[in-house]
Amino acid sequence: MKKIDVAIIGAGPAGIGISAMLKDLGVMSQVVLERRKIGESFNNWPKEMKLITPSFTTNFYGHLDLNSIISATSPAYTLRKEHPSGQEYAKYLKAVSEYYKLPIIEDANVDGINYSNNRFTVKIEGTELIESRYVIWASGEFHYPKLKTFKGAELCIHNSQVRSWDSLEGNEFYIIGGFESGIDAAVNLSRLGKKVNVLDRSAPWGEHTTDPSISLSPFTLERLREQMDYGRINLVEKTDIKNVTKKGSQFFINVKGETEQYISETTPILATGFKSSLGIIKNLFDWDNEKSYALLTDDDESTKTPGLFLVGPQVRHENLIFCFIYKYRQRFGVVANSIGKKLGIDTQVLEKYRHEGLYLDDLSCCGDECDC
Ligand SMILES: Cc1cc2nc3c(=O)[nH]c(=O)nc-3n(C[C@H](O)[C@H](O)[C@H](O)COP(=O)(O)OP(=O)(O)OC[C@H]3O[C@@H](n4cnc5c(N)ncnc54)[C@H](O)[C@@H]3O)c2cc1C
């Protein structure tokens, strides 16, 4: 059995970013295990979907591009795009992996991890086992869509299963869920001249807070306003879906507490979000009371399993949600520092990452509102 110091699961921005930082720290005994190909999630985005967080070549003045995952790189510079598509961003991830010569193993789907005697045994589907002293879970959410949110949800199509909005036949669509993914779908369908109804149990398009994890991004609001002028998008709030049924070629969308139903000639689209890849190793974590997020130490290590770290959008500390690249990359330094120290490495080299927004260990600074 191959024995290493660090196994990183997932070669998306989180896995690649932390791997590059560990390499800079001198952690050479590491592998990144990727179920398919580098940047797999981004490669599978609908082709019209773009990053909502803008990229800009701010590095020159000491501010890392908002979508960079490691120093001295910038998607804006590499791709010459402010809002890269998923496929374009995957090219940036590949470029970083090649530049840093990261030890990525593709087509290595991790289907379980055992922990005993301070060692992890990482199980890769259909092949060998790897023994590792530390594990960093970076498998994201995209491959784990919420598909069972109400009865009949299996009759619908989840937005992550659509490769291009152009490929859907029909003239009118119902989208269930009106946050970023739902509005993105609505905008793209409207651009194709389709009529779209967006049903949501609240009204995310009306939220106005400074945390983009809670309200729509300016990029999405701008696109929505532009398409609303064409009169093809109908936003319906307070529609909590009870179930979806199908008779012949028609779909019936029933809403809780209402007798009226929506009848759709096209397959309803689910934009109901994602579960967590942590389901695969949920027993290695303690969970908060509602079981909605894994409990982590100040070093983003599992409170239950020492040596198991989490990076990426699933990192959460009470009301601080690290679901964007510019947010969760700030915790790379914290994880690298903790692992470096455990391995007996001098972690001084990590200090340079602080001013680049890649090493934030004092969370008391987060959460300030904008005054104007
Ligand atoms: C639709 C959508 C749009 C988003 N838009 C933005 C945006 O504009 N800006 C932004 O900052 N954030 C955005 N996000 C947030 C997003 O979560 C992150 O930007 C990013 O994808 C998370 O990076 P990651 O590396 O954790 O996960 P991913 O990019 O999903 O990478 C995880 C990798 O792990 C692999 N993997 C999964 N399971 C296994 C396994 N069992 N074994 C081995 N490998 C595995 C996957 O194949 C994948 O390559 C968006 C998220 C979604 C879902």
The ligand as a Gaussian input file, in Angstrom:
#p B3LYP/6-31G(d) Opt

LIG

0 1
 C      -23.517000      26.342000     -10.019000
 C      -22.451000      26.971000      -9.191000
 C      -21.924000      28.241000      -9.523000
 C      -20.919000      28.804000      -8.739000
 N      -20.385000      30.015000      -9.093000
 C      -19.373000      30.533000      -8.377000
 C      -18.737000      31.753000      -8.747000
 O      -19.111000      32.388000      -9.719000
 N      -17.707000      32.198000      -7.976000
 C      -17.272000      31.535000      -6.873000
 O      -16.347000      32.002000      -6.216000
 N      -17.867000      30.394000      -6.503000
 C      -18.902000      29.889000      -7.228000
 N      -19.511000      28.727000      -6.841000
 C      -19.114000      28.127000      -5.599000
 C      -18.335000      26.875000      -5.876000
 O      -18.716000      25.939000      -4.914000
 C      -16.877000      27.043000      -5.882000
 O      -16.475000      28.110000      -6.609000
 C      -16.081000      25.830000      -6.354000
 O      -16.651000      25.052000      -7.336000
 C      -15.815000      24.969000      -5.189000
 O      -14.554000      24.440000      -5.378000
 P      -14.200000      22.994000      -4.875000
 O      -12.837000      22.724000      -5.338000
 O      -14.501000      22.894000      -3.438000
 O      -15.305000      22.074000      -5.583000
 P      -15.402000      21.572000      -7.098000
 O      -15.048000      22.629000      -8.055000
 O      -16.731000      20.933000      -7.214000
 O      -14.260000      20.470000      -7.149000
 C      -14.378000      19.267000      -6.460000
 C      -13.643000      18.210000      -7.248000
 O      -13.701000      17.002000      -6.504000
 C      -13.984000      15.938000      -7.365000
 N      -14.631000      14.902000      -6.558000
 C      -15.889000      14.907000      -6.065000
 N      -16.119000      13.792000      -5.364000
 C      -14.979000      13.059000      -5.416000
 C      -14.602000      11.806000      -4.899000
 N      -15.448000      11.076000      -4.183000
 N      -13.350000      11.339000      -5.152000
 C      -12.464000      12.081000      -5.877000
 N      -12.793000      13.279000      -6.394000
 C      -14.019000      13.764000      -6.166000
 C      -14.882000      16.540000      -8.436000
 O      -14.846000      15.786000      -9.634000
 C      -14.290000      17.917000      -8.598000
 O      -13.308000      17.988000      -9.589000
 C      -20.481000      28.132000      -7.609000
 C      -21.020000      26.893000      -7.291000
 C      -21.976000      26.309000      -8.061000
 C      -22.508000      24.957000      -7.687000

